[in-house]
Amino acid sequence: MNIFLQGFLIGIGLSAVLIIFEYTAIRREIAERAKRVAKKTLPWDSNQISRMRGMYTFGAILPFGCSIGAWLISQM
């Protein structure tokens, strides 16, 4: 398999894991805050939205960085 493709697939896997982890962490924060204020559900605040947007951006760039990194490692 091409080294670029291997790095890209590894990057996709890493980004999926990181995005899922961040989403569950935000959902846990919302559940704890909802319990404190005694409401069933609460909307996401602007900080949580920007955290998730940043994670999506990082997750979109990570596969390309991993493919370049894999190529550089193979050249050593």
N, C-alpha and C positions, 0 to 999 in steps of 0.2 A: 504494500500500500504506500502511496506517496506520502512523504514526510509532512508536507503541508496539510494534507487531508487528516493525517493522524493528529497533528497539533490542533487543527480546527475542531475535530470531534472531541478531543480532550477539553478544549476551551468551552464547547457547548455544554458538556457534562458539568464542568465546574460552575459555569454561569447559572445553569438550571438549579444546582444545589444551593448556590448562594442566594438566588432569588426566592426560592422556596423557604429557606431559613429566615430571610428578612421578613417575608410575608407572615410567617407564623409568629415571629417575634413581635411584629406590630399588632397582630390579632390578639396576642397574649396581653400586651400593654392595654389595648382597648378593653378587654374583658376585665382586667384588674381595675381600671378606672371606672368602668360601668358598675362594678361591685361597690366601689367606694361611694359613688353618688346615688346608688340604689336605683339604677335604671337598667332596662333590659339590653338596649343597644345604644351605642354612641357613634356619631360620624367620625371619620378620620380628621385630625387637625392638620394644619398646613405643614407642620414639621414632619409628620408621618408621610404625607403625600410627597414632599420633597425627598425624603429618604428613599421611598420606593422608586421615584423617578430616577434618582441617582443610581440606584441598583440596576434598573432596567438599562440605563445608558452604559454602565460598566459591563453588564452582561452582554450587551451588543458588541462592545469593543473587545472583550476578553478573547473570543475565539480567534480573531485576527492576530492579536498579540501572541497567543499560544502557538499559532502556526508559524509566525516569524521566529519565535523563540525556539521551537523545535528544529527549524531549519538551521538556525545559528548553532545549536548544540550539535547537530549532525555534521557541521562543517569543521568542528574541532578535531 
